[in-house]
Every structure is written in structure tokens, then in C-alpha cells.
Amino acid sequence: MATLDTYRLREAWGISKRLLDENGFLLRRGVDFEFLEKRISVSEKSSLTEHFSTEKNTYTPSQAFWILVETPGGELVARAAARLDRLAGMSLEEYWRRYWRRCYPGVHEGEAEMADEQPCFASRIRGNVAYVGDLFVEKPYRNAGLAGALVRILQIDALDEWRPDYLYGWMTPEHVASQLFPDYGFRQSHPNGIIWKNPPSTIGGNLTCVGNSFENLLDLLLQITTSRRA
């Protein structure tokens, strides 16, 4: 199995942060999601999704973290979060069946529910799995590359802290087809990542699962660092 070069990781983190530095933005990282909810109360999107809401989840400091991007004057620019799920012998598909039913209401009566048959990829993913989500960039700061820089930083931080076997998130098909997908640094995409029996009512049901294996994350570090030297 490939090993992590911590010096390359630090170099990739610094390169990814450069765009934020050039715009005078500051990074703040934390593990208190109640604080995050209070901080984003002034945001255009003033609440967290079910993936990180404190109403649905309780995380210890070793399980999840968030990153805020702010101006020097304290204005909110962007945010995103990551969590680690230690699946042990459970597959990601088995985990999703329990997770989505618990956290999301369905379009029809009851909870969101996955169909019996699912794409094969999630049944093969096991071990320590990181999820990245709740990405949001405030309207005045969009279309400047900040989302891509923040997602890359989040992935590098997750790799540094957890060494996950797999890391994933969700994107709409429209965003996967745009420049956002390569900007985020994901190597894998699985359209219709979940087939629903009762889709979730609070988000779109047609989602693409995007992800990186541990080796993909190492390749991301290589891409970031060698692109700089070219």
C-alpha cells in the first residue's frame, strides 16, 4: 500500500491555501458544531444540513471538524465540514441504509428509504470513511475559485488527521459536469449514487457520489504539488 509523504501533504496544503491568502482571507478550523451553527446564523444559508446539524448528530472532537473562511474584519466568506465514520465490518451501503432513514424525512410518508438494489460501488467500500459536505460560499464571493480551494484543503486535512480508506461527498449532475468537479480534486464519480424507494424530501434525490480512495488522495497531493512546479 502506498504511504503518505507528510512533506508533500504540507506543500499541497500551502499551495491550496494560497488563493485564500492572495484575497486576504483567513481560515478558522474547529470541532464545536454548536458554535458553527451560531456563526452561520448570519449566512444566506443559515443552517447546517442533516449531515452535520447538532439536532441530528453528536460528534466528539476526533470525529468531525469544520473550516470557516472569513475576511480580516470577521465577515463570513465560506464554510465546509468533514466527519469520519469507522465502518469496521459494515459496508458504506449498509451504513447509508441506516443513516439516511434516521436523518432524512421521505418525500412520501415516513423516512427516506433506499431501494433494495443499489449500485455496486458502495458495497465494496469499508473501513474508515470520511464524508465532506455542507460546502457553502456566500454570494459576493462566488465564481472566484474559493470553493475548489476550500474542498481541497478539507480533503488534505482529513487525509492528514484520519488517513481514511475512502473519502466522499455528494454533487448534483450539473455541478459534476461543470468546472467544479476537477476543481474539487475528486477522482471518482458515481451518477445516481443511491437508488431510492422513498427519496429524501429536503434535498434532491438525483445525486452523484464523488470520492477519492486513499491512493486517489495521494495522487491529488502529487497533482497539486507538481502543477506548481511546472
URCORWO-V890787 format. One record per residue. N is the residue number from 1. PSI is psi in radians with two decimals (* if undefined). Layout:
n->N psi->PSI
n->N psi->PSI
This chain:
n->1 psi->2.43
n->2 psi->2.65
n->3 psi->2.72
n->4 psi->2.21
n->5 psi->1.82
n->6 psi->-0.51
n->7 psi->-0.71
n->8 psi->-0.67
n->9 psi->-0.80
n->10 psi->-0.68
n->11 psi->-0.76
n->12 psi->-0.68
n->13 psi->-0.79
n->14 psi->-0.70
n->15 psi->-0.75
n->16 psi->-0.57
n->17 psi->-0.27
n->18 psi->-0.69
n->19 psi->-0.67
n->20 psi->-0.74
n->21 psi->-0.73
n->22 psi->-0.44
n->23 psi->0.08
n->24 psi->0.28
n->25 psi->2.72
n->26 psi->2.56
n->27 psi->2.44
n->28 psi->2.24
n->29 psi->2.46
n->30 psi->3.04
n->31 psi->-0.01
n->32 psi->1.78
n->33 psi->-0.36
n->34 psi->-0.71
n->35 psi->-0.78
n->36 psi->-0.75
n->37 psi->-0.69
n->38 psi->-0.69
n->39 psi->-0.65
n->40 psi->0.10
n->41 psi->-0.34
n->42 psi->0.00
n->43 psi->2.80
n->44 psi->-0.57
n->45 psi->1.71
n->46 psi->0.22
n->47 psi->2.75
n->48 psi->2.72
n->49 psi->3.03
n->50 psi->-0.36
n->51 psi->-0.53
n->52 psi->-0.07
n->53 psi->2.38
n->54 psi->-0.25
n->55 psi->-0.52
n->56 psi->-0.35
n->57 psi->2.66
n->58 psi->2.07
n->59 psi->2.38
n->60 psi->2.84
n->61 psi->-0.43
n->62 psi->-0.12
n->63 psi->-0.49
n->64 psi->2.70
n->65 psi->2.84
n->66 psi->2.77
n->67 psi->2.26
n->68 psi->2.51
n->69 psi->2.22
n->70 psi->2.78
n->71 psi->2.85
n->72 psi->-0.44
n->73 psi->0.03
n->74 psi->0.17
n->75 psi->2.40
n->76 psi->2.28
n->77 psi->-0.85
n->78 psi->2.89
n->79 psi->2.79
n->80 psi->2.91
n->81 psi->2.83
n->82 psi->2.64
n->83 psi->2.77
n->84 psi->2.25
n->85 psi->2.03
n->86 psi->1.76
n->87 psi->-0.35
n->88 psi->-2.13
n->89 psi->-0.07
n->90 psi->2.53
n->91 psi->2.85
n->92 psi->-0.61
n->93 psi->-0.77
n->94 psi->-0.69
n->95 psi->-0.80
n->96 psi->-0.68
n->97 psi->-0.70
n->98 psi->-0.71
n->99 psi->-0.91
n->100 psi->-0.65
n->101 psi->-0.63
n->102 psi->-0.65
n->103 psi->-0.38
n->104 psi->2.30
n->105 psi->2.67
n->106 psi->2.82
n->107 psi->-0.73
n->108 psi->3.13
n->109 psi->2.43
n->110 psi->-2.82
n->111 psi->2.83
n->112 psi->2.46
n->113 psi->2.29
n->114 psi->2.60
n->115 psi->2.85
n->116 psi->-0.77
n->117 psi->2.32
n->118 psi->2.76
n->119 psi->2.59
n->120 psi->-0.44
n->121 psi->-0.72
n->122 psi->-0.45
n->123 psi->-0.28
n->124 psi->-0.16
n->125 psi->2.16
n->126 psi->3.10
n->127 psi->-2.50
n->128 psi->2.04
n->129 psi->2.21
n->130 psi->2.44
n->131 psi->2.36
n->132 psi->2.36
n->133 psi->-2.88
n->134 psi->0.58
n->135 psi->2.27
n->136 psi->2.27
n->137 psi->2.23
n->138 psi->2.54
n->139 psi->-0.75
n->140 psi->-0.24
n->141 psi->0.23
n->142 psi->2.87
n->143 psi->0.54
n->144 psi->0.20
n->145 psi->0.07
n->146 psi->-0.67
n->147 psi->-0.79
n->148 psi->-0.77
n->149 psi->-0.74
n->150 psi->-0.73
n->151 psi->-0.67
n->152 psi->-0.76
n->153 psi->-0.74
n->154 psi->-0.74
n->155 psi->-0.71
n->156 psi->-0.74
n->157 psi->-0.76
n->158 psi->-0.71
n->159 psi->-0.75
n->160 psi->-0.75
n->161 psi->-0.66
n->162 psi->-0.33
n->163 psi->0.97
n->164 psi->2.61
n->165 psi->-0.52
n->166 psi->2.59
n->167 psi->2.37
n->168 psi->2.92
n->169 psi->-3.06
n->170 psi->2.43
n->171 psi->2.70
n->172 psi->2.70
n->173 psi->-0.60
n->174 psi->-0.71
n->175 psi->-0.60
n->176 psi->-0.62
n->177 psi->-0.09
n->178 psi->-3.06
n->179 psi->-0.27
n->180 psi->-0.69
n->181 psi->-0.93
n->182 psi->-0.55
n->183 psi->-0.64
n->184 psi->-0.45
n->185 psi->0.22
n->186 psi->2.56
n->187 psi->-0.39
n->188 psi->2.53
n->189 psi->2.43
n->190 psi->1.63
n->191 psi->2.60
n->192 psi->0.98
n->193 psi->-0.47
n->194 psi->2.35
n->195 psi->2.22
n->196 psi->2.49
n->197 psi->-0.71
n->198 psi->1.72
n->199 psi->2.73
n->200 psi->2.49
n->201 psi->-0.29
n->202 psi->-0.16
n->203 psi->2.91
n->204 psi->2.52
n->205 psi->-0.26
n->206 psi->1.43
n->207 psi->2.53
n->208 psi->2.24
n->209 psi->2.12
n->210 psi->2.52
n->211 psi->3.04
n->212 psi->2.27
n->213 psi->3.01
n->214 psi->-0.75
n->215 psi->-0.66
n->216 psi->-0.67
n->217 psi->-0.68
n->218 psi->-0.68
n->219 psi->-0.61
n->220 psi->-0.76
n->221 psi->-0.76
n->222 psi->-0.77
n->223 psi->-0.80
n->224 psi->-0.77
n->225 psi->-0.65
n->226 psi->-0.53
n->227 psi->-0.63
n->228 psi->-0.67
n->229 psi->-0.32
n->230 psi->*
